Amino acid sequence: MKKFNLLLITISVLTTIGLFSCKPKNAGNAVSGDAAGKTYVAPGKYDEFYNFVSGGFSGQMSVYGLPSGRLFRVIPVFSVDPEKGYGYSEETKPMLNTSHGFVPWDDLHHVQMSKTEGDYDGRWAFGNANNTPRIARIDLKTFRTDEIIELPNSGGNHSSPFITENTEYVVAGTRFSVPTDDANGDVPINTYKQNFKGTLSFVSVGKEDGKMQIAFQIVCPGVDFDLSRAGKGKSHGWFFFSCYNSEQANSLLEVNASQRDKDYILAVNWKKAEEYIKAGKGRKQSVKYAHNTYNDATHTATSEILNEVTVIDSKDFNDICYLIPCPKSPHGCDVDPTGEYIVGSGKLAALIPVFSFDKIQSAIASKSFDGDYEGIPVIKYESALYGEVKKPGLGPLHTEFDNEGNAYTSFFVSSEVVKWNIKDLKVVDRVPTYYSVGHLCVSHGDTKNPKKKYLVAYNKITKDRYLPTGPELAQSAQLFDISGDKMQMILDFPTIGEPHYAQIISADLVKNVSTKIYKIEENNHPYVAKGEKETKVAREGNKVHVYMTAIRSHLTPDNIEGIKVGDEVYFHVTNLEQDWDVPHGFAIKGASNAELLIMPGETSTLKWNPTKVGIFPMYCTDFCSALHQEMQGYIRVSPAGSNVPLTGTTGATAPAAPESK
Amino acid sequence: MKSIKKVFYVALMSFIVVSCGSNSQKTTDSTSNQDEKEVSNDPPSYDPKRGTGKFTKVEVGEKLDEKMATEGKKSYDVKCSSCHKLTDEKLVGPGWKGVSQKRTPEWIMNFITNTDEMLNKDPEAQAQLEICLVRMPNQNLGDDEARHLLEFMRQNDGVK
């Protein structure tokens, strides 16, 4: 025990010395002596929290442990991942289908955990695609992307995938306003004001199975919708969307969309909208969008193209949408744990406006409006405002909360996190970040029950923080202990892609329900081989199906002959293992796609088009046993029209493979 | 210092036991962990004929239960046949011919359901591992499934 303490002290001292000696002026000052002890999770021990982090332009979602900052997994979501065969295996290709065809990449900005009664329930994580507008749902039992739905009438889905307090809806708001999909889009770009619309999508989530469906879309004036948050508690039933470019500029937005002193936060009474939809007030609109679902029993995704959405126009109803003026190009709009306070953050502002849900309600009741914006009533700023945090820093972006009435706001321009009290709007603490912080998150920090434990700041620029790696440097996460009065930086670690929003969820909610294997008995893949007895090689014209099995440490069949140039060969590989953490990989020389990585009990398919005569090796890519290196085989490819009989065998001592037809 | 070491050792052991148990006994009920603990906390009583695991007494009839054996054959085809032949010839693992005579029913049931712990502790299982050098995979067999496999092994060994 003593030794352990000594070790910790040594580590901390070394860390401190190291930092001081390199960076006497900034970083060292920010880290105090017990930081190493606070983030040390002994080998073999579990972290207290999972941190689900958006991968930004990597298109993926990464999973870290906190407080250690250890990377556990990168979940492929919107981008192909050759390492896992995602987007390369026949089973997963449909996941990336869209109305534009197969799209191999996207830009994942925000992560949301599913909620029950306003707190995380550990069932699903959602992610948004910022380029080709989509929402993905990830199953937290398997850590796999289970569903992706495309959003019509949209041009970049940014204010998403924020969800209501019981995961009734996950929303999407278009960042780029565009002509709606049923209108003629062949119009001059400078007709933005007449022809471009901003659409908000409300996607319902199945209570049991999580299945997503576009319940309705609200058509709004053409602006850029930016971020959003659901009301909670008393404000449950409302959604708040920030927007910029109320100038409706279509070019040089940097200047032209920063003309007005205030843009807006749009308050949406979605319960009201729901009533109108139920009463048949919506309009059916003809569109085209993909809905892709992954089936755990067949290990196979299917993609269908849907043709219709129900829309309502904000200007046709006077009690769904209200605009609240918000200074200087608002970005974050975050709702406190009670649901009473809505925090707006202007990217160019030097103050933070805090709006009151109660005041918004009375302003609506008493029609305390300042005219309208394209038919949507604009509530008077003062009538909605609870108060302003004065001189908090420069360029506030995002805010999360703790359970003691404090808010934590990131400041991009002044590179800092500022803690302030919601009730009296006074700044109580501030810490620098290195550098240019974007999003931040607190453990359970957007729920009704935040945990005043950890805060992570996600930084856009790291410059001198890590060993240089050429022109492109890692982006970073910085971990703060917020359990005391003062925030204390205790760790920083690099992240994959560009981290935007992330969430921190108690490990207890996820770790105990994690899937360990797929039961081979429940494998309903159409090409499964349940045991080596069922392996075979079958030809249908120029298509050849190889029913293959993998187990430590051989493939069956591992000698395949009778394949011809011009064939289309499908290797359906079933991993017969029923033990946790024993995947097998599968690769063929010259294959133009990627490897397969097959979980225990799973079947995956690699499509291969042999173009050359010869002998082609194949092997298991994932080290599986002492004889993993022996897990290999050969495929013989003969010229087109050859008479070599089609056979698949394994070893002289193995049961003879059934005759091919 | 000595006693601390001892406590640490015991704690470590029970950690290993519990974690192995919870990993491998997916399909069995929660009492299985309890049983294992009792067994492993009492090393002097280790019975190499029985092995370590939840099965202390397995009732085996004089005659074959054909229904069970048929079920066992099905499981064999899916989960075992990749590595075990029904003759005495070694493939990845040893052939099954004679196994039901060589080992007790309890040892077999414990080995195929509690594979990791058996490979870590049981001298006979370890001796076999030295020959094959591929750790037998835990194939997540349920209790009934394991019993059916035992009956199939008996059938393979000529029990009628």
Interface residues (C-beta under 8 A of the other chain):
Chain A: K516 I517 K519 I520 E521 K530 G531 E532 K533 T549 I551 R552 S553 H554 T556 L576 E577 Q578 D579 W580 V582 S625 A626 L627 T653 A654 P655
Chain B: N23 K26 D77 V78 K79 S81 S82 C83 K85 E89 L91 V92 L133 V134 R135 P137 N138 Q139 N140 L141
